[in-house]
Amino acid sequence: MGKVLWIVQLLVVAVYLMAGSYKAFAPAAVRANPDMKWAKPGLKFESFVEIVGYLEIAGALGLILPQLTGIAKFLTPLAALGLTILMSVALFMVNVPLGNTPGIILDSVLISMILYVFFGRLYLLSGGNGKRATKKD
């Protein structure tokens, strides 16, 4: 369980660092991607896109740094929970109403991966060792 959990966790971190950096640091003209209908330039809440980007970066760092440093490991499941909430909002408030099928699929896959990290880290944090119990005679 440990190796697969790390692989999934690193994939999620990579996705959110890239996506969050794009949303937080790219100029509005560059972010004017036709696939991102919710992030059109000139929106009333244009800084909302940047805030989402910063949240994604914070979530990605929260997924990886506590595990790498060994400090406050309980923050990893909390970061996973926060990213799950963020992606659920994106799924049900943006992609489903817009009928954005690729976005719905991507969000669903990311939510599944994040929940795997959440439950995996929560299990290991609660004292599970990740090994199957064997029957002793």
N, CA, C and O atoms as CSV, one atom per row, in Angstrom:
chain,resi,resn,atom,element,x,y,z
A,1,MET,N,N,0.819,-1.194,0.000
A,1,MET,CA,C,0.000,0.000,0.000
A,1,MET,C,C,0.863,1.258,0.000
A,1,MET,O,O,0.486,2.267,-0.595
A,2,GLY,N,N,2.008,1.205,0.656
A,2,GLY,CA,C,2.843,2.383,0.808
A,2,GLY,C,C,3.375,2.932,-0.502
A,2,GLY,O,O,3.330,4.142,-0.728
A,3,LYS,N,N,3.880,2.060,-1.372
A,3,LYS,CA,C,4.456,2.531,-2.638
A,3,LYS,C,C,3.388,3.099,-3.559
A,3,LYS,O,O,3.584,4.151,-4.168
A,4,VAL,N,N,2.272,2.415,-3.662
A,4,VAL,CA,C,1.183,2.898,-4.521
A,4,VAL,C,C,0.648,4.215,-3.982
A,4,VAL,O,O,0.341,5.124,-4.753
A,5,LEU,N,N,0.536,4.322,-2.673
A,5,LEU,CA,C,0.054,5.555,-2.049
A,5,LEU,C,C,0.989,6.717,-2.365
A,5,LEU,O,O,0.531,7.814,-2.683
A,6,TRP,N,N,2.297,6.482,-2.281
A,6,TRP,CA,C,3.262,7.535,-2.616
A,6,TRP,C,C,3.170,7.931,-4.084
A,6,TRP,O,O,3.241,9.116,-4.408
A,7,ILE,N,N,3.015,6.966,-4.965
A,7,ILE,CA,C,2.924,7.267,-6.403
A,7,ILE,C,C,1.694,8.122,-6.682
A,7,ILE,O,O,1.777,9.138,-7.372
A,8,VAL,N,N,0.558,7.705,-6.143
A,8,VAL,CA,C,-0.678,8.472,-6.353
A,8,VAL,C,C,-0.537,9.861,-5.735
A,8,VAL,O,O,-0.949,10.855,-6.333
A,9,GLN,N,N,0.036,9.927,-4.555
A,9,GLN,CA,C,0.208,11.198,-3.869
A,9,GLN,C,C,1.107,12.135,-4.681
A,9,GLN,O,O,0.800,13.320,-4.807
A,10,LEU,N,N,2.200,11.628,-5.229
A,10,LEU,CA,C,3.101,12.457,-6.028
A,10,LEU,C,C,2.447,12.907,-7.331
A,10,LEU,O,O,2.682,14.026,-7.786
A,11,LEU,N,N,1.634,12.050,-7.933
A,11,LEU,CA,C,0.904,12.455,-9.141
A,11,LEU,C,C,-0.065,13.595,-8.842
A,11,LEU,O,O,-0.141,14.567,-9.593
A,12,VAL,N,N,-0.797,13.470,-7.751
A,12,VAL,CA,C,-1.744,14.520,-7.363
A,12,VAL,C,C,-0.997,15.820,-7.067
A,12,VAL,O,O,-1.438,16.894,-7.475
A,13,VAL,N,N,0.121,15.730,-6.367
A,13,VAL,CA,C,0.917,16.919,-6.056
A,13,VAL,C,C,1.399,17.583,-7.342
A,13,VAL,O,O,1.324,18.805,-7.471
A,14,ALA,N,N,1.890,16.799,-8.289
A,14,ALA,CA,C,2.379,17.359,-9.557
A,14,ALA,C,C,1.255,18.069,-10.307
A,14,ALA,O,O,1.448,19.169,-10.825
A,15,VAL,N,N,0.087,17.444,-10.365
A,15,VAL,CA,C,-1.048,18.043,-11.070
A,15,VAL,C,C,-1.431,19.374,-10.428
A,15,VAL,O,O,-1.640,20.364,-11.129
A,16,TYR,N,N,-1.525,19.402,-9.105
A,16,TYR,CA,C,-1.976,20.616,-8.436
A,16,TYR,C,C,-0.917,21.709,-8.404
A,16,TYR,O,O,-1.259,22.891,-8.413
A,17,LEU,N,N,0.355,21.341,-8.365
A,17,LEU,CA,C,1.386,22.374,-8.444
A,17,LEU,C,C,1.379,23.033,-9.824
A,17,LEU,O,O,1.525,24.251,-9.937
A,18,MET,N,N,1.208,22.224,-10.870
A,18,MET,CA,C,1.172,22.793,-12.224
A,18,MET,C,C,-0.087,23.633,-12.439
A,18,MET,O,O,-0.005,24.774,-12.894
A,19,ALA,N,N,-1.243,23.072,-12.113
A,19,ALA,CA,C,-2.510,23.783,-12.334
A,19,ALA,C,C,-2.605,25.026,-11.455
A,19,ALA,O,O,-3.042,26.083,-11.911
A,20,GLY,N,N,-2.199,24.898,-10.211
A,20,GLY,CA,C,-2.261,26.032,-9.296
A,20,GLY,C,C,-1.311,27.143,-9.697
A,20,GLY,O,O,-1.662,28.320,-9.616
A,21,SER,N,N,-0.115,26.782,-10.128
A,21,SER,CA,C,0.851,27.792,-10.570
A,21,SER,C,C,0.334,28.533,-11.796
A,21,SER,O,O,0.492,29.748,-11.911
A,22,TYR,N,N,-0.280,27.798,-12.701
A,22,TYR,CA,C,-0.848,28.419,-13.908
A,22,TYR,C,C,-1.934,29.422,-13.538
A,22,TYR,O,O,-1.967,30.536,-14.061
A,23,LYS,N,N,-2.820,29.018,-12.633
A,23,LYS,CA,C,-3.926,29.904,-12.258
A,23,LYS,C,C,-3.454,31.085,-11.411
A,23,LYS,O,O,-3.991,32.187,-11.526
A,24,ALA,N,N,-2.463,30.862,-10.571
A,24,ALA,CA,C,-2.048,31.913,-9.636
A,24,ALA,C,C,-1.082,32.920,-10.257
A,24,ALA,O,O,-1.130,34.106,-9.931
A,25,PHE,N,N,-0.211,32.458,-11.145
A,25,PHE,CA,C,0.879,33.327,-11.584
A,25,PHE,C,C,0.824,33.749,-13.047
A,25,PHE,O,O,1.519,34.690,-13.431
A,26,ALA,N,N,0.027,33.089,-13.869
A,26,ALA,CA,C,-0.048,33.476,-15.278
A,26,ALA,C,C,-0.869,34.754,-15.421
A,26,ALA,O,O,-1.857,34.936,-14.710
A,27,PRO,N,N,-0.468,35.643,-16.336
A,27,PRO,CA,C,-1.279,36.850,-16.561
A,27,PRO,C,C,-2.676,36.479,-17.058
A,27,PRO,O,O,-2.874,35.413,-17.641
A,28,ALA,N,N,-3.627,37.355,-16.825
A,28,ALA,CA,C,-5.018,37.087,-17.200
A,28,ALA,C,C,-5.155,36.807,-18.687
A,28,ALA,O,O,-5.977,35.984,-19.088
A,29,ALA,N,N,-4.363,37.479,-19.506
A,29,ALA,CA,C,-4.444,37.253,-20.953
A,29,ALA,C,C,-3.989,35.845,-21.314
A,29,ALA,O,O,-4.521,35.239,-22.244
A,30,VAL,N,N,-3.019,35.328,-20.590
A,30,VAL,CA,C,-2.544,33.962,-20.850
A,30,VAL,C,C,-3.569,32.948,-20.350
A,30,VAL,O,O,-3.764,31.894,-20.957
A,31,ARG,N,N,-4.225,33.284,-19.225
A,31,ARG,CA,C,-5.227,32.367,-18.669
A,31,ARG,C,C,-6.497,32.319,-19.506
A,31,ARG,O,O,-7.368,31.492,-19.236
A,32,ALA,N,N,-6.628,33.154,-20.484
A,32,ALA,CA,C,-7.843,33.206,-21.314
A,32,ALA,C,C,-7.897,31.969,-22.213
A,32,ALA,O,O,-7.803,32.070,-23.437
A,33,ASN,N,N,-8.045,30.842,-21.606
A,33,ASN,CA,C,-8.103,29.563,-22.306
A,33,ASN,C,C,-9.565,29.267,-22.629
A,33,ASN,O,O,-10.404,29.304,-21.729
A,34,PRO,N,N,-9.894,28.973,-23.896
A,34,PRO,CA,C,-11.301,28.709,-24.219
A,34,PRO,C,C,-11.875,27.489,-23.498
A,34,PRO,O,O,-13.092,27.366,-23.359
A,35,ASP,N,N,-11.006,26.591,-23.040
A,35,ASP,CA,C,-11.485,25.417,-22.306
A,35,ASP,C,C,-11.859,25.756,-20.865
A,35,ASP,O,O,-12.586,25.007,-20.212
A,36,MET,N,N,-11.364,26.880,-20.377
A,36,MET,CA,C,-11.666,27.298,-19.007
A,36,MET,C,C,-12.718,28.394,-19.065
A,36,MET,O,O,-12.409,29.571,-18.878
A,37,LYS,N,N,-13.953,28.008,-19.322
A,37,LYS,CA,C,-15.037,28.980,-19.483
A,37,LYS,C,C,-15.290,29.785,-18.213
A,37,LYS,O,O,-15.762,30.920,-18.277
A,38,TRP,N,N,-14.981,29.210,-17.082
A,38,TRP,CA,C,-15.236,29.879,-15.815
A,38,TRP,C,C,-14.162,30.913,-15.498
A,38,TRP,O,O,-14.322,31.691,-14.557
A,39,ALA,N,N,-13.067,30.940,-16.264
A,39,ALA,CA,C,-11.952,31.838,-15.963
A,39,ALA,C,C,-11.752,32.887,-17.054
A,39,ALA,O,O,-10.620,33.279,-17.334
A,40,LYS,N,N,-12.824,33.336,-17.662
A,40,LYS,CA,C,-12.722,34.334,-18.733
A,40,LYS,C,C,-12.194,35.655,-18.180
A,40,LYS,O,O,-12.524,36.046,-17.060
A,41,PRO,N,N,-11.360,36.348,-18.989
A,41,PRO,CA,C,-10.915,37.671,-18.541
A,41,PRO,C,C,-12.097,38.628,-18.478
A,41,PRO,O,O,-13.049,38.511,-19.250
A,42,GLY,N,N,-12.023,39.562,-17.562
A,42,GLY,CA,C,-13.083,40.542,-17.430
A,42,GLY,C,C,-14.200,40.112,-16.498
A,42,GLY,O,O,-15.192,40.826,-16.356
A,43,LEU,N,N,-14.058,38.959,-15.861
A,43,LEU,CA,C,-15.071,38.547,-14.892
A,43,LEU,C,C,-15.068,39.504,-13.712
A,43,LEU,O,O,-14.057,40.138,-13.408
A,44,LYS,N,N,-16.195,39.595,-13.065
A,44,LYS,CA,C,-16.316,40.471,-11.897
A,44,LYS,C,C,-15.334,40.056,-10.806
A,44,LYS,O,O,-14.766,40.903,-10.116
A,45,PHE,N,N,-15.137,38.740,-10.655
A,45,PHE,CA,C,-14.251,38.214,-9.614
A,45,PHE,C,C,-13.024,37.576,-10.265
A,45,PHE,O,O,-12.783,36.380,-10.106
A,46,GLU,N,N,-12.261,38.371,-10.991
A,46,GLU,CA,C,-11.099,37.829,-11.695
A,46,GLU,C,C,-10.052,37.291,-10.723
A,46,GLU,O,O,-9.338,36.343,-11.051
A,47,SER,N,N,-9.952,37.877,-9.544
A,47,SER,CA,C,-8.983,37.379,-8.567
A,47,SER,C,C,-9.399,36.019,-8.006
A,47,SER,O,O,-8.596,35.347,-7.359
A,48,PHE,N,N,-10.633,35.614,-8.245
A,48,PHE,CA,C,-11.102,34.295,-7.802
A,48,PHE,C,C,-10.240,33.187,-8.398
A,48,PHE,O,O,-9.933,32.206,-7.721
A,49,VAL,N,N,-9.849,33.339,-9.664
A,49,VAL,CA,C,-9.016,32.339,-10.326
A,49,VAL,C,C,-7.668,32.245,-9.619
A,49,VAL,O,O,-7.149,31.147,-9.417
A,50,GLU,N,N,-7.103,33.380,-9.245
A,50,GLU,CA,C,-5.833,33.374,-8.527
A,50,GLU,C,C,-5.983,32.722,-7.155
A,50,GLU,O,O,-5.102,31.980,-6.720
A,51,ILE,N,N,-7.082,32.995,-6.482
A,51,ILE,CA,C,-7.313,32.396,-5.163
A,51,ILE,C,C,-7.403,30.875,-5.280
A,51,ILE,O,O,-6.840,30.155,-4.455
A,52,VAL,N,N,-8.102,30.388,-6.292
A,52,VAL,CA,C,-8.184,28.942,-6.521
A,52,VAL,C,C,-6.787,28.375,-6.761
A,52,VAL,O,O,-6.450,27.304,-6.258
A,53,GLY,N,N,-5.981,29.098,-7.530
A,53,GLY,CA,C,-4.612,28.659,-7.779
A,53,GLY,C,C,-3.794,28.566,-6.500
A,53,GLY,O,O,-3.080,27.586,-6.287
A,54,TYR,N,N,-3.896,29.576,-5.652
A,54,TYR,CA,C,-3.166,29.548,-4.373
A,54,TYR,C,C,-3.657,28.405,-3.480
A,54,TYR,O,O,-2.859,27.765,-2.795
A,55,LEU,N,N,-4.955,28.151,-3.487
A,55,LEU,CA,C,-5.491,27.028,-2.705
A,55,LEU,C,C,-4.966,25.696,-3.226
A,55,LEU,O,O,-4.652,24.802,-2.439
A,56,GLU,N,N,-4.869,25.558,-4.541
A,56,GLU,CA,C,-4.350,24.316,-5.122
A,56,GLU,C,C,-2.879,24.125,-4.757
A,56,GLU,O,O,-2.456,23.012,-4.442
A,57,ILE,N,N,-2.102,25.203,-4.799
A,57,ILE,CA,C,-0.690,25.099,-4.424
A,57,ILE,C,C,-0.561,24.741,-2.944
A,57,ILE,O,O,0.241,23.880,-2.582
A,58,ALA,N,N,-1.342,25.393,-2.094
A,58,ALA,CA,C,-1.301,25.096,-0.658
A,58,ALA,C,C,-1.705,23.645,-0.387
A,58,ALA,O,O,-1.103,22.975,0.452
A,59,GLY,N,N,-2.721,23.168,-1.096
A,59,GLY,CA,C,-3.137,21.780,-0.926
A,59,GLY,C,C,-2.057,20.804,-1.362
A,59,GLY,O,O,-1.823,19.794,-0.698
A,60,ALA,N,N,-1.400,21.101,-2.472
A,60,ALA,CA,C,-0.327,20.230,-2.954
A,60,ALA,C,C,0.832,20.188,-1.960
A,60,ALA,O,O,1.362,19.117,-1.663
A,61,LEU,N,N,1.218,21.345,-1.454
A,61,LEU,CA,C,2.294,21.378,-0.459
A,61,LEU,C,C,1.877,20.680,0.829
A,61,LEU,O,O,2.693,20.029,1.481
A,62,GLY,N,N,0.605,20.816,1.195
A,62,GLY,CA,C,0.100,20.135,2.383
A,62,GLY,C,C,0.040,18.625,2.228
A,62,GLY,O,O,0.087,17.889,3.213
A,63,LEU,N,N,-0.065,18.168,0.987
A,63,LEU,CA,C,-0.064,16.721,0.750
A,63,LEU,C,C,1.328,16.125,0.885
A,63,LEU,O,O,1.464,14.969,1.286
A,64,ILE,N,N,2.359,16.886,0.560
A,64,ILE,CA,C,3.685,16.288,0.464
A,64,ILE,C,C,4.632,16.682,1.605
A,64,ILE,O,O,5.369,15.837,2.112
A,65,LEU,N,N,4.618,17.946,2.009
A,65,LEU,CA,C,5.616,18.403,2.987
A,65,LEU,C,C,5.538,17.712,4.338
A,65,LEU,O,O,6.583,17.345,4.875
A,66,PRO,N,N,4.349,17.512,4.925
A,66,PRO,CA,C,4.328,16.823,6.222
A,66,PRO,C,C,4.890,15.394,6.140
A,66,PRO,O,O,5.524,14.919,7.083
A,67,GLN,N,N,4.658,14.726,5.029
A,67,GLN,CA,C,5.171,13.361,4.900
A,67,GLN,C,C,6.684,13.350,4.696
A,67,GLN,O,O,7.378,12.483,5.226
A,68,LEU,N,N,7.196,14.317,3.926
A,68,LEU,CA,C,8.640,14.362,3.679
A,68,LEU,C,C,9.424,14.784,4.906
A,68,LEU,O,O,10.511,14.263,5.160
A,69,THR,N,N,8.886,15.720,5.667
A,69,THR,CA,C,9.605,16.225,6.834
A,69,THR,C,C,9.341,15.405,8.095
A,69,THR,O,O,10.140,15.420,9.031
A,70,GLY,N,N,8.221,14.691,8.113
A,70,GLY,CA,C,7.860,13.937,9.304
A,70,GLY,C,C,7.265,14.813,10.397
A,70,GLY,O,O,7.048,14.356,11.519
A,71,ILE,N,N,7.001,16.069,10.065
A,71,ILE,CA,C,6.451,17.011,11.036
A,71,ILE,C,C,4.959,17.198,10.747
A,71,ILE,O,O,4.571,17.482,9.613
A,72,ALA,N,N,4.144,17.040,11.759
A,72,ALA,CA,C,2.693,17.262,11.662
A,72,ALA,C,C,2.073,16.446,10.528
A,72,ALA,O,O,1.416,16.996,9.644
A,73,LYS,N,N,2.285,15.143,10.562
A,73,LYS,CA,C,1.768,14.268,9.500
A,73,LYS,C,C,0.249,14.272,9.420
A,73,LYS,O,O,-0.314,13.878,8.398
A,74,PHE,N,N,-0.418,14.706,10.471
A,74,PHE,CA,C,-1.878,14.764,10.447
A,74,PHE,C,C,-2.391,15.798,9.450
A,74,PHE,O,O,-3.571,15.786,9.098
A,75,LEU,N,N,-1.515,16.691,8.992
A,75,LEU,CA,C,-1.928,17.709,8.027
A,75,LEU,C,C,-2.166,17.130,6.628
A,75,LEU,O,O,-2.913,17.716,5.844
A,76,THR,N,N,-1.553,16.008,6.308
A,76,THR,CA,C,-1.719,15.425,4.973
A,76,THR,C,C,-3.165,15.012,4.711
A,76,THR,O,O,-3.705,15.380,3.668
A,77,PRO,N,N,-3.824,14.261,5.610
A,77,PRO,CA,C,-5.237,13.967,5.353
A,77,PRO,C,C,-6.112,15.217,5.324
A,77,PRO,O,O,-7.096,15.269,4.587
A,78,LEU,N,N,-5.758,16.221,6.122
A,78,LEU,CA,C,-6.535,17.466,6.106
A,78,LEU,C,C,-6.379,18.203,4.784
A,78,LEU,O,O,-7.343,18.762,4.261
A,79,ALA,N,N,-5.156,18.204,4.239
A,79,ALA,CA,C,-4.939,18.827,2.928
A,79,ALA,C,C,-5.706,18.063,1.850
A,79,ALA,O,O,-6.277,18.666,0.941
A,80,ALA,N,N,-5.716,16.739,1.956
A,80,ALA,CA,C,-6.472,15.928,0.991
A,80,ALA,C,C,-7.962,16.222,1.098
A,80,ALA,O,O,-8.659,16.288,0.086
A,81,LEU,N,N,-8.441,16.395,2.300
A,81,LEU,CA,C,-9.857,16.729,2.491
A,81,LEU,C,C,-10.179,18.101,1.893
A,81,LEU,O,O,-11.221,18.278,1.261
A,82,GLY,N,N,-9.289,19.061,2.093
A,82,GLY,CA,C,-9.481,20.384,1.518
A,82,GLY,C,C,-9.505,20.356,-0.005
A,82,GLY,O,O,-10.333,21.021,-0.627
A,83,LEU,N,N,-8.595,19.585,-0.610
A,83,LEU,CA,C,-8.593,19.468,-2.070
A,83,LEU,C,C,-9.836,18.738,-2.575
A,83,LEU,O,O,-10.339,19.040,-3.657
A,84,THR,N,N,-10.325,17.790,-1.803
A,84,THR,CA,C,-11.560,17.096,-2.180
A,84,THR,C,C,-12.728,18.069,-2.208
A,84,THR,O,O,-13.552,18.032,-3.122
A,85,ILE,N,N,-12.798,18.931,-1.216
A,85,ILE,CA,C,-13.876,19.930,-1.181
A,85,ILE,C,C,-13.736,20.890,-2.358
A,85,ILE,O,O,-14.724,21.206,-3.021
A,86,LEU,N,N,-12.519,21.353,-2.619
A,86,LEU,CA,C,-12.275,22.269,-3.732
A,86,LEU,C,C,-12.680,21.641,-5.065
A,86,LEU,O,O,-13.313,22.295,-5.894
A,87,MET,N,N,-12.322,20.391,-5.269
A,87,MET,CA,C,-12.643,19.716,-6.531
A,87,MET,C,C,-14.128,19.384,-6.626
A,87,MET,O,O,-14.691,19.384,-7.721
A,88,SER,N,N,-14.763,19.104,-5.503
A,88,SER,CA,C,-16.204,18.846,-5.523
A,88,SER,C,C,-16.966,20.100,-5.912
A,88,SER,O,O,-17.954,20.034,-6.645
A,89,VAL,N,N,-16.504,21.245,-5.419
A,89,VAL,CA,C,-17.118,22.506,-5.821
A,89,VAL,C,C,-16.911,22.730,-7.309
A,89,VAL,O,O,-17.841,23.123,-8.014
A,90,ALA,N,N,-15.699,22.484,-7.793
A,90,ALA,CA,C,-15.425,22.640,-9.227
A,90,ALA,C,C,-16.297,21.706,-10.060
A,90,ALA,O,O,-16.794,22.087,-11.120
A,91,LEU,N,N,-16.476,20.496,-9.578
A,91,LEU,CA,C,-17.268,19.515,-10.324
A,91,LEU,C,C,-18.731,19.912,-10.374
A,91,LEU,O,O,-19.322,19.978,-11.452
A,92,PHE,N,N,-19.320,20.176,-9.215
A,92,PHE,CA,C,-20.775,20.365,-9.164
A,92,PHE,C,C,-21.236,21.806,-9.392
A,92,PHE,O,O,-22.400,22.033,-9.720
A,93,MET,N,N,-20.346,22.772,-9.225
A,93,MET,CA,C,-20.745,24.164,-9.433
A,93,MET,C,C,-20.311,24.706,-10.796
A,93,MET,O,O,-20.858,25.701,-11.271
A,94,VAL,N,N,-19.325,24.053,-11.426
A,94,VAL,CA,C,-18.812,24.566,-12.695
A,94,VAL,C,C,-19.013,23.567,-13.824
A,94,VAL,O,O,-19.721,23.860,-14.788
A,95,ASN,N,N,-18.407,22.402,-13.720
A,95,ASN,CA,C,-18.371,21.479,-14.858
A,95,ASN,C,C,-19.708,20.813,-15.154
A,95,ASN,O,O,-20.082,20.681,-16.319
A,96,VAL,N,N,-20.424,20.399,-14.139
A,96,VAL,CA,C,-21.728,19.775,-14.390
A,96,VAL,C,C,-22.720,20.778,-14.980
A,96,VAL,O,O,-23.370,20.460,-15.976
A,97,PRO,N,N,-22.863,21.984,-14.404
A,97,PRO,CA,C,-23.800,22.936,-15.017
A,97,PRO,C,C,-23.419,23.350,-16.443
A,97,PRO,O,O,-24.294,23.603,-17.270
A,98,LEU,N,N,-22.103,23.419,-16.732
A,98,LEU,CA,C,-21.670,23.791,-18.077
A,98,LEU,C,C,-21.707,22.614,-19.047
A,98,LEU,O,O,-21.547,22.801,-20.253
A,99,GLY,N,N,-21.914,21.411,-18.531
A,99,GLY,CA,C,-21.920,20.223,-19.378
A,99,GLY,C,C,-20.546,19.915,-19.944
A,99,GLY,O,O,-20.435,19.364,-21.040
A,100,ASN,N,N,-19.508,20.261,-19.217
A,100,ASN,CA,C,-18.125,20.067,-19.643
A,100,ASN,C,C,-17.694,18.632,-19.338
A,100,ASN,O,O,-17.168,18.354,-18.260
A,101,THR,N,N,-17.917,17.730,-20.282
A,101,THR,CA,C,-17.644,16.306,-20.063
A,101,THR,C,C,-16.184,16.030,-19.726
A,101,THR,O,O,-15.925,15.301,-18.768
A,102,PRO,N,N,-15.200,16.583,-20.474
A,102,PRO,CA,C,-13.807,16.320,-20.078
A,102,PRO,C,C,-13.501,16.815,-18.662
A,102,PRO,O,O,-12.761,16.164,-17.925
A,103,GLY,N,N,-14.057,17.945,-18.285
A,103,GLY,CA,C,-13.857,18.468,-16.936
A,103,GLY,C,C,-14.487,17.580,-15.877
A,103,GLY,O,O,-13.923,17.392,-14.799
A,104,ILE,N,N,-15.653,17.037,-16.185
A,104,ILE,CA,C,-16.333,16.139,-15.251
A,104,ILE,C,C,-15.493,14.882,-15.031
A,104,ILE,O,O,-15.331,14.425,-13.899
A,105,ILE,N,N,-14.966,14.335,-16.108
A,105,ILE,CA,C,-14.147,13.123,-16.005
A,105,ILE,C,C,-12.864,13.412,-15.229
A,105,ILE,O,O,-12.496,12.660,-14.326
A,106,LEU,N,N,-12.182,14.507,-15.585
A,106,LEU,CA,C,-10.933,14.855,-14.912
A,106,LEU,C,C,-11.161,15.106,-13.424
A,106,LEU,O,O,-10.413,14.605,-12.586
A,107,ASP,N,N,-12.184,15.874,-13.100
A,107,ASP,CA,C,-12.477,16.151,-11.691
A,107,ASP,C,C,-12.806,14.866,-10.931
A,107,ASP,O,O,-12.376,14.694,-9.790
A,108,SER,N,N,-13.560,13.972,-11.552
A,108,SER,CA,C,-13.928,12.710,-10.892
A,108,SER,C,C,-12.688,11.853,-10.627
A,108,SER,O,O,-12.559,11.263,-9.554
A,109,VAL,N,N,-11.789,11.786,-11.590
A,109,VAL,CA,C,-10.558,11.003,-11.413
A,109,VAL,C,C,-9.697,11.630,-10.315
A,109,VAL,O,O,-9.162,10.919,-9.465
A,110,LEU,N,N,-9.564,12.949,-10.332
A,110,LEU,CA,C,-8.758,13.613,-9.300
A,110,LEU,C,C,-9.368,13.445,-7.910
A,110,LEU,O,O,-8.644,13.228,-6.938
A,111,ILE,N,N,-10.683,13.544,-7.811
A,111,ILE,CA,C,-11.335,13.339,-6.512
A,111,ILE,C,C,-11.083,11.914,-6.018
A,111,ILE,O,O,-10.830,11.706,-4.831
A,112,SER,N,N,-11.151,10.939,-6.913
A,112,SER,CA,C,-10.886,9.543,-6.523
A,112,SER,C,C,-9.454,9.379,-6.023
A,112,SER,O,O,-9.215,8.715,-5.014
A,113,MET,N,N,-8.512,9.982,-6.725
A,113,MET,CA,C,-7.108,9.883,-6.316
A,113,MET,C,C,-6.872,10.578,-4.970
A,113,MET,O,O,-6.156,10.060,-4.113
A,114,ILE,N,N,-7.470,11.735,-4.800
A,114,ILE,CA,C,-7.296,12.472,-3.544
A,114,ILE,C,C,-7.926,11.702,-2.380
A,114,ILE,O,O,-7.358,11.659,-1.289
A,115,LEU,N,N,-9.082,11.102,-2.602
A,115,LEU,CA,C,-9.722,10.319,-1.535
A,115,LEU,C,C,-8.902,9.079,-1.191
A,115,LEU,O,O,-8.875,8.652,-0.036
A,116,TYR,N,N,-8.232,8.501,-2.190
A,116,TYR,CA,C,-7.339,7.368,-1.922
A,116,TYR,C,C,-6.207,7.825,-0.998
A,116,TYR,O,O,-5.868,7.130,-0.040
A,117,VAL,N,N,-5.627,8.984,-1.283
A,117,VAL,CA,C,-4.568,9.528,-0.429
A,117,VAL,C,C,-5.127,9.829,0.961
A,117,VAL,O,O,-4.493,9.517,1.969
A,118,PHE,N,N,-6.309,10.435,1.013
A,118,PHE,CA,C,-6.922,10.765,2.303
A,118,PHE,C,C,-7.088,9.528,3.171
A,118,PHE,O,O,-6.615,9.495,4.307
A,119,PHE,N,N,-7.760,8.510,2.641
A,119,PHE,CA,C,-8.019,7.321,3.454
A,119,PHE,C,C,-6.742,6.529,3.715
A,119,PHE,O,O,-6.588,5.953,4.792
A,120,GLY,N,N,-5.827,6.489,2.755
A,120,GLY,CA,C,-4.563,5.788,2.956
A,120,GLY,C,C,-3.728,6.419,4.046
A,120,GLY,O,O,-3.217,5.718,4.920
A,121,ARG,N,N,-3.580,7.725,4.010
A,121,ARG,CA,C,-2.788,8.414,5.038
A,121,ARG,C,C,-3.492,8.393,6.391
A,121,ARG,O,O,-2.837,8.308,7.431
A,122,LEU,N,N,-4.802,8.470,6.383
A,122,LEU,CA,C,-5.547,8.394,7.630
A,122,LEU,C,C,-5.375,7.016,8.269
A,122,LEU,O,O,-5.219,6.905,9.485
A,123,TYR,N,N,-5.403,5.970,7.445
A,123,TYR,CA,C,-5.205,4.605,7.936
A,123,TYR,C,C,-3.810,4.443,8.524
A,123,TYR,O,O,-3.655,3.897,9.616
A,124,LEU,N,N,-2.793,4.916,7.805
A,124,LEU,CA,C,-1.426,4.787,8.296
A,124,LEU,C,C,-1.204,5.642,9.539
A,124,LEU,O,O,-0.456,5.251,10.435
A,125,LEU,N,N,-1.844,6.797,9.597
A,125,LEU,CA,C,-1.720,7.687,10.746
A,125,LEU,C,C,-2.351,7.068,11.990
A,125,LEU,O,O,-1.893,7.301,13.109
A,126,SER,N,N,-3.407,6.277,11.786
A,126,SER,CA,C,-4.111,5.676,12.920
A,126,SER,C,C,-3.435,4.407,13.427
A,126,SER,O,O,-3.959,3.727,14.310
A,127,GLY,N,N,-2.279,4.095,12.871
A,127,GLY,CA,C,-1.535,2.947,13.374
A,127,GLY,C,C,-1.533,1.748,12.461
A,127,GLY,O,O,-0.928,0.729,12.796
A,128,GLY,N,N,-2.180,1.828,11.327
A,128,GLY,CA,C,-2.141,0.733,10.368
A,128,GLY,C,C,-0.753,0.649,9.770
A,128,GLY,O,O,-0.087,1.664,9.566
A,129,ASN,N,N,-0.324,-0.572,9.490
A,129,ASN,CA,C,1.025,-0.729,8.937
A,129,ASN,C,C,1.004,-0.986,7.442
A,129,ASN,O,O,2.062,-1.098,6.823
A,130,GLY,N,N,-0.166,-1.081,6.857
A,130,GLY,CA,C,-0.258,-1.274,5.414
A,130,GLY,C,C,-0.081,-2.720,4.980
A,130,GLY,O,O,-0.105,-3.013,3.785
A,131,LYS,N,N,0.096,-3.633,5.938
A,131,LYS,CA,C,0.277,-5.044,5.584
A,131,LYS,C,C,-0.979,-5.800,5.947
A,131,LYS,O,O,-1.680,-5.463,6.901
A,132,ARG,N,N,-1.248,-6.824,5.169
A,132,ARG,CA,C,-2.437,-7.641,5.437
A,132,ARG,C,C,-2.217,-8.517,6.666
A,132,ARG,O,O,-1.124,-9.037,6.892
A,133,ALA,N,N,-3.249,-8.663,7.430
A,133,ALA,CA,C,-3.179,-9.541,8.590
A,133,ALA,C,C,-3.231,-10.989,8.136
A,133,ALA,O,O,-4.011,-11.339,7.250
A,134,THR,N,N,-2.407,-11.824,8.735
A,134,THR,CA,C,-2.403,-13.248,8.395
A,134,THR,C,C,-2.953,-14.033,9.566
A,134,THR,O,O,-2.828,-13.648,10.729
A,135,LYS,N,N,-3.562,-15.144,9.214
A,135,LYS,CA,C,-4.153,-15.996,10.251
A,135,LYS,C,C,-3.069,-16.826,10.912
A,135,LYS,O,O,-2.298,-17.507,10.236
A,136,LYS,N,N,-3.011,-16.766,12.227
A,136,LYS,CA,C,-2.019,-17.549,12.970
A,136,LYS,C,C,-2.719,-18.744,13.607
A,136,LYS,O,O,-3.791,-18.620,14.201
A,137,ASP,N,N,-2.093,-19.887,13.468
A,137,ASP,CA,C,-2.656,-21.116,14.054
A,137,ASP,C,C,-2.116,-21.355,15.420
A,137,ASP,O,O,-2.478,-22.341,16.063
